[in-house]
Amino acid sequence: MTEPVKVAIEYPEQLSRGKVLLKVLFGWLYVGIPHGIILWLYGITVWVVIFFAFWAVLFTGRYPRGMFDFVVRYIRWQTRVSVYWMYLLRDEYPPFNGDEQIPSEFEVQGPPPPPPGETDTGQQPG
């Protein structure tokens, strides 16, 4: 059995002491404000998507792939910002996206593909 979620973060051999000091003293300013505002707005949108995904799962029995990927990108971005700012494990400034990137690994087992002859929404084509 595979794990549905896997999070792995490479621990660096050495961190810059100056950057750690800057993150502790001024991280709220140069990380918290720009990423925080965008992640807050993204988070509100994620909760709306989760609400509609709940109903989609309830009626179709499947989690729509686009909604699933949208939520995973949010969690991946939020995790990357936390690893940089709160946990002080990275020196590289986190990018403003939720794309997959090394050195932090965030894998999520997605919903199964629809059976042959059905679309992602559970409808018969045609």
Legacy VTK file of the C-alpha trace (Angstrom):
# vtk DataFile Version 3.0
C-alpha trace
ASCII
DATASET POLYDATA
POINTS 126 float
0.000 0.000 0.000
1.353 3.416 -0.912
1.045 6.465 1.264
-1.498 9.023 0.001
0.686 11.988 1.022
4.483 12.186 1.140
6.399 15.241 2.330
10.190 15.239 2.259
12.475 18.204 2.839
16.192 18.006 2.232
18.066 19.241 5.267
20.877 21.497 4.053
24.410 20.838 5.206
24.885 24.497 6.042
22.593 27.522 6.332
23.631 31.142 6.117
23.604 32.590 9.639
22.937 36.053 8.254
19.851 34.899 6.351
18.553 33.047 9.408
18.942 36.242 11.455
17.152 38.275 8.760
14.313 35.725 8.587
13.879 35.780 12.367
13.927 39.588 12.623
12.367 40.721 9.347
10.792 37.608 7.836
7.324 38.920 8.577
8.124 41.908 6.361
9.677 40.370 3.275
8.083 36.900 3.405
5.004 37.205 5.584
3.424 40.187 3.915
3.745 39.311 0.198
3.266 35.552 0.533
0.805 35.940 3.401
-1.567 38.227 1.516
-1.557 36.106 -1.622
-1.823 32.818 0.313
-4.695 34.261 2.378
-6.647 35.111 -0.791
-5.682 31.782 -2.364
-6.809 30.032 0.846
-10.260 31.619 0.671
-10.555 30.411 -2.909
-9.382 26.941 -1.863
-12.156 26.717 0.738
-14.731 27.637 -1.920
-13.273 24.997 -4.252
-13.333 22.419 -1.444
-16.999 23.238 -0.788
-17.917 22.600 -4.430
-15.638 19.550 -4.570
-17.532 18.106 -1.589
-20.769 18.301 -3.540
-19.118 16.939 -6.671
-17.829 13.940 -4.714
-21.198 13.487 -3.044
-23.130 13.358 -6.320
-20.601 11.864 -8.752
-18.408 9.790 -6.444
-15.249 11.384 -7.870
-13.051 14.303 -6.870
-12.641 16.475 -10.009
-8.984 16.448 -11.025
-8.751 20.201 -11.648
-10.101 21.006 -8.193
-7.763 18.459 -6.634
-4.710 19.939 -8.382
-5.749 23.474 -7.358
-5.862 22.485 -3.666
-2.572 20.549 -3.870
-0.802 23.574 -5.400
-2.016 25.712 -2.472
-0.800 23.214 0.132
2.544 22.821 -1.658
3.082 26.606 -1.779
2.059 27.065 1.862
4.402 24.254 2.922
7.310 25.768 0.983
6.784 29.177 2.633
6.600 27.549 6.083
9.800 25.589 5.473
11.621 28.801 4.501
10.256 31.243 7.053
8.901 29.399 10.098
11.067 26.286 10.225
14.230 28.008 8.895
15.233 24.972 6.823
15.977 26.660 3.476
18.015 29.653 2.326
16.293 29.934 -1.070
13.405 32.423 -1.139
10.185 30.522 -1.950
8.684 31.169 -5.387
5.173 32.604 -5.786
3.622 29.391 -7.122
2.651 25.900 -6.121
4.537 24.066 -8.827
6.585 21.004 -7.978
10.174 21.853 -7.220
13.178 20.293 -5.613
14.485 20.459 -2.806
11.139 20.160 -1.028
9.079 17.226 -2.180
5.316 17.159 -1.705
3.600 14.259 -3.411
-0.101 13.537 -3.164
-1.797 10.463 -4.550
-4.532 11.869 -6.755
-8.023 10.631 -7.368
-8.241 7.573 -9.599
-8.906 8.204 -13.288
-12.487 7.747 -14.465
-13.400 4.338 -15.874
-13.403 3.927 -19.655
-16.437 5.495 -21.283
-16.929 8.211 -18.643
-15.655 11.758 -18.377
-14.092 13.298 -15.252
-17.533 14.451 -14.062
-19.070 10.982 -14.185
-21.193 11.774 -17.242
-21.447 9.521 -20.246
-19.968 11.245 -23.335
-22.281 12.094 -26.124
LINES 1 127
126 0 1 2 3 4 5 6 7 8 9 10 11 12 13 14 15 16 17 18 19 20 21 22 23 24 25 26 27 28 29 30 31 32 33 34 35 36 37 38 39 40 41 42 43 44 45 46 47 48 49 50 51 52 53 54 55 56 57 58 59 60 61 62 63 64 65 66 67 68 69 70 71 72 73 74 75 76 77 78 79 80 81 82 83 84 85 86 87 88 89 90 91 92 93 94 95 96 97 98 99 100 101 102 103 104 105 106 107 108 109 110 111 112 113 114 115 116 117 118 119 120 121 122 123 124 125
